[in-house]
Amino acid sequence: MLKRIIILFINRNREFYRDRSGLGWNILFPFFIIVGFSLIFSQDSRSEYKAGLINTGSIKKEISAQYEQFREIKIIEFVEMDSLDSGLNRLLHHRIDILIDPALGKYWKSTTSPKGFIVEKLLIASGKSSDRSSFLRGSVKGREIPYIEWLFPGVLAMNMMFSALFGVGYTVVRYRKNGVLKRFSVTLLSPFEFLTAQVLSRMFVIFLTTGIVYTACAAIYGFENRGSYASLLLLFLLGSFSMISLALIIASRSSSEEFAGGALNLLSWPMMFLSEVWFSMEGARPWVITLSKFLPLTHLTAGVRKIMNDGATLYEIKAHVIALTVMSVLFMATGSLLFRWQKED
Amino acid sequence: MHPVLEVIDLKKSFPGVRAVDGISFSIEPGICFGLLGPNGAGKTTTIEIIEGILKEDSGMILYRGEKRGKRFREEVGIQFQSTRLPEYLTVLETLKTFRGLYPGKADMDWIIDVCRLEEILNRDNKKISGGQKQRLLLAMALANNPELIILDEPTTGLDPQARRHLWDIVTGIKNSGRTIILTTHYMEEAEKLCDRIAIMDYGKIIDIDTPDSLLRRHGKGATIYIRTEEPEKFMKALPGRAYIVENGIEVRTDSLNQCIQKISTAGGDLSGMTVRTPNLEDVFLELTGHTLRA
């Protein structure tokens, strides 16, 4: 059994290596994202900003007009925070762009976030027009996560997602469509062996490409992992396994590449936007936040960020580890049960 | 000693069509058994049920006297009618892959030699010709050193030269003592390769025998071809069955001399006439009333 798995594992890796366009895209895509974002680092063009608010029960008289005017800016979403600590923590992790305490007439902002810079300008501009004294700027205690370091884990996780979903989903559907699976079905190869080889091969590819991208980006931008590499590896393992398993559900029966493409897009696009790869879900509607918790990319991104940005231990991110483990088992079991070698009649 | 394969009262229907309608046959070891019939006759459905790709509605299939199990999958080599090859692999890598999936492996040199793959071993699967692809598919079917080899229309779509090339290879495999099941709609292929033939049409086996016996029983007389632009002129005048064919007519007759005399009397051009003994095509025509390619 092991020998058959190894044979298919090697072959699938050969296919991947020899498909130069696929190989290039898997490695270059995250580079493009990182390089692109580092280039526009100081001119973030996203039009929505998030301002965290604390102590909104009262407003310091001197800043009330400025505050009211600032609150009317449509492109800023205002999110109530539980406490100053909670607000500052969110600020450090780029979940909000600015934190304002209207009772004290004070604000805090990230020094590396491009959006924080813009929101601060908007706040100051509001002050000028009202001809009243400005807010006081508070100093943020604790280590601030540079924006690009906050973004990096999300981009890595997203690249893993695309590689897992499309690399496995499309391949299995194409094998079924062109009869390669049918040919395998009359050998001694079992569905378990075939699926295991697909999963292992894609995980190998994901680890290889992620390793290359990680090393190169770390060398160029000086990223550092503040947590344990073993924890990071385990989370990558669980994250990639869960998303490969998800792809196997899509690819379990279909022989239509068009259907597979549509279904994979249907999965990947919401995951890309609801898993905090690009922006925080802070202040989003509750049902959207609930939905995002059912997506493996959410847990992978959040877990990797906590390890890399905050040096979190596995115990500290146990909720993400458990969620990814449960999803992996569930997806793999479903994919295996649904799997058919051939086209449905 | 049990036959290599026994098919007993096999039935299979698809919506609106009975593809296999209660067929039975058995295959003795070491022979090439042909399933002959036009497209849609039920050959591939029968073969795919034997292979385990399709599930039969009813009936039974025994391999060496037992229900098909792991032993069957270990000892059977299969070449499908149309299969794409794994992408980005060379011919040698593809062969090694399939060979590696079995505990019992054929000798690699023997496979390469018998299927004449020496020159293309390091070529990408995408860069081989149709004939070379069929030879590789055949080689893949031999990877497990099979006792029984199932070839589903192995020469369909090949040019005459590539087809004859493949016939030589199949003959070589047959001579090594292996049992072969071959489906085809090429009469010449069946005549050349098969020791025993089952003629199928509309899901049934119409007759089953050796090619010689089939010809002896159903192929009496001779077939005369006359080149003419006025086929109707001869149709009723000649003894035997006449069919309009390209640029003339074909007459199947038991009275050769009488027939030739009548053609001459009717003003037929004897210089353009050919006479041949019956072949399996004629047997098929005799049994079913239509041609194999219909």
Interface residues (C-beta under 8 A of the other chain):
Chain A: K3 R4 I7 L8 N11 R14 E15 R18 D19 N178 G179 V180 K182 R183 F184 S185 V186 T187 L188 L189 Q342 D345
Chain B: F14 E51 G52 I53 K70 R73 E74 V76 I78 F80 S82 T83 R84 L85 P86 E87 Y88 L89 E93 K96 T97 F98 G100 L101 Y102 P103 M140 N144
